[in-house]
């Protein structure tokens, strides 16, 4: 193997100090011969140590081997370098090296062996390549003035080197590998430093406002090229209504998933159910549609509507259930839009719905818009639901009440949005802030509400009420919330970061602070802060 | 405050249909009477019923009475099984319940664990879905036995977040009536069950137990823990102080596998099951139970769905009526045509032709009345087959020589039939039976006789009845038993041990002592007269046993499609959905769903006519972990913009782009990223 000779020599040149001259070149380093990494950092002493050790205890087997293998100059001592490869690699290589050598020695090659030999050579050479690479690297390091005389691997060296190796191989193939399985792709795309995206921004593009969006989307929806196809698809779903109703009647719940808004379908299904109820003869069926995508949805409100639908006197969950049990002629059909919407993801909500669904007189059909809905339910909740899943891909676009398109996109882009999680959002932010930040925010809310009162109804709708920065600062100092403007600014910055306040300057250049919330919400916040 | 678009609806709005009462004004009672009185439904009633009728099959050509018949058959077939399953499930927990209740009521802890809180550790296994049933049963039993003095409080980790909440609940549910007495009444007892103890905060359990302990002299507390892992692990999580306050006993719930097996015996294999679940589907269902740790409830649901599917969607299921004679009026030309399309019909005709029964084959194909007659006869044949199948299975189980589980045996029986000769095979009992010692043989004969007489209750098979066959079998077995007993007596007198030529003992002797062929024959020759007689008895028994055990594979039977259900697809779609793949398909190949002309040629690639979200999805799957929205927009606009074939103006394109992006976000594909301006992060790798 002529081309490998140089590297082998290099390796040999670096290593021999550690070994007695009599070492068999084919001797594969045994596990205990590879010095523990600790020692290698102090190369000089370590080398001396090992020298001593090997000299003082000459092993018999080694001597024997020296006699037994006369072909010393074959230049295979590349294997001799304690490899940086992991053990598995090394042993594969070791075995193949042995096989090759044995073959050379024995001379006779049968067909069978030839094949084996090829494999062995392949293994040997493949690892040789890598070795080459590493050797080159080692060289580089040496050139860079690394004075450490031994290139025996230390625990720390390989880490550094490996890094350079990887970057180098990456440079070699700039095109990303194609057709990777998803998990491989994940790791490939998440390699540190890999993501290279351009620095283009959307600054040149004028973003959409709500008004523009709505006026344009109205025109667009009528000009949708797929309109007839979508209607046809919906009609296919409609044709399975009898089946769905039958499934409901057999005390299963339905879960409709798939891309597109399913609101229309669910409404049609409600109409269908009103004339073809899933309950048996003589039972009165009440249908309630719940829109899970509404941000302000609460469990209490939901239970109230359910209770009023079946005219149950109590609005608690056990109350409704026991009412149903005592009135076997009343059944309740719940049609739930977007069961996986972010507002319904709390475990308590899901378990309440599932408890309802497990009642024999309650029929549940829900839709879901995200592919990960199955994660919402643990097996206990899932068993209560007794779901049958149906692919209900509609390709319908979501109605404005289902999805706040403009806000959602702007939030995604980190642009200013008008809503920041509402009251809960503020409470959440404030919980992580120090006491004086809370006091400051309380002060601010109070001031804004006062200003609102003062202005009376004169303020136009949509206009946010602002208070003067200077005034708020003075009040804050009075109330010992902060002592300097610096501290005040720091506190405000925190609010700015969480987008719970906004500031702007008026025509005169006075700095104004305002809160992006409605009056009711502000009152709610104030109440929560003061209690 | 965000101003919602004008169409925002309230959180919950009752649909306009809410008030529409589905039931017509007529009182229910009267209708029920009229139903009973008149065999044929009144026209008016039919109209009422319309809403509940099943759609007609054969493209709507099915007669209403046939559709109705299917519905009725379903309604009679399933509830039987449902109650059967329920009783199996209740029985499964009964023993555990008894033990727990006994422990709670016993006075053992009075003396041994004085001052400590009695604690029952119920090992439920990893299936938390089953815990609910167990604990609700426990509550019922305790309430029943305690005569109102025992109060049962169930705590779930999800509902009890902290000490305060837990105590509130316990006080509310547990102390309701006892409060006035406040320790004065010695009779009141409170049992607190931590249903999913692993999910509770460790400290919380400790604190609660500590409180119970300190109140123990006034209120008698007992605790129960539902444990999914093991008591050791549970103890390791608790403080030693807590452990010291508990005086515990461990209870094991019947493992899910055993429960599943008895459910399958009762509801799938048993005689009460009208529909046979095919071996393929059954295997799939059982595997899902094991791999997904799904509760038995999931299996029962799947079973029910199979029944629903069969009767709802297969017009031929009408042929499976309960009565012996199928009303000939029901059978319409479509039914016969459908029957002639069946795989089993075809192979039956082919078989008849091969056997030279050409007339029979021709009549089947051409003569409708002949076919109707055949169809009517298949019900009896089905019963016959089932009887034989269950008899074989019951007998095979009774030998106790089969190493396979019942489910495996059943699957094999349906798939390949039962044949004792086939070796190696699931029913390879020959060797095991022949090797048995005299005592074992007598035990075996006894067991087999019991099965022949009494049947197998868990399979609902009632034995061979009182026919000639049964009597003959009993006589035969009696005679054999008497023979063997006599032989045992004789050999006892002679002080030799009775053995057969199959018994492994003699074989072991010859191989270990001398391993030469000459000795082999001598060894056989050493069999005494009784031994030979015993060998003959064994052979006799096995030969007769073989006549009792054996059946064909299910798929060989004529018209088996009428009462076999073996389809995977509906089950998989409905119970184990793959939403990720569904979404990916809809987005990457909208043509599959829309069937539109414009995207016909796309075939999974990206063209401008696709819906915006679909285009974004294509771009998204090509992008890296971090996506520049500006570039995304540029790429999108290049496809649909003014320079492309679509020629959309910028603002309209932007509206669609916004919509697509918002939808991608709602589906969880992207999220906001703060790494760079106008960048979003990828969340899914599909």
Interface residues (C-beta under 8 A of the other chain):
Chain A: X182 X183 X185 X186 X189 X190 X194 X195 X196 X197 X198 X199 X200 X201 X202 X205 X208 X210 X212 X213 X214 X216 X217 X219 X220 X225 X226 X229 X230 X232 X233 X242 X243 X246 X247 X249 X250 X252 X257 X258 X259 X260 X267 X270 X271 X273 X274 X275 X276 X277 X279 X280 X281 X282 X283 X284 X285 X286 X287 X288 X289 X290 X291 X294 X296 X297 X298 X301 X302 X305 X306 X309 X329 X335 X347 X348 X351 X368 X369 X370 X371 X372 X373 X374 X378 X379 X380 X382 X383 X384 X386 X388 X389 X390 X391 X393 X395 X397 X398 X399 X400 X401 X403 X404 X405 X406 X407 X408 X409 X411 X412 X413 X414 X418 X419 X462 X516 X517 X518 X519 X520 X521
Chain B: X1 X2 X3 X4 X5 X7 X8 X9 X10 X11 X12 X13 X14 X15 X17 X18 X20 X21 X22 X23 X27 X28 X31 X48 X49 X51 X52 X54 X55 X127 X128 X129 X131 X132 X158 X293 X294 X295 X297 X298 X301 X304 X305 X308 X312 X573 X574 X575 X577 X579 X580 X582 X583 X586 X587 X590 X593 X594 X595 X596 X598 X609 X611 X613 X624 X625 X626 X627 X628 X629 X630 X631 X633 X634 X651 X652 X654 X655 X656 X658 X659 X661 X662 X663 X665 X666 X667 X668 X670 X671 X672 X674 X676 X677 X678 X679 X680 X682 X685 X686
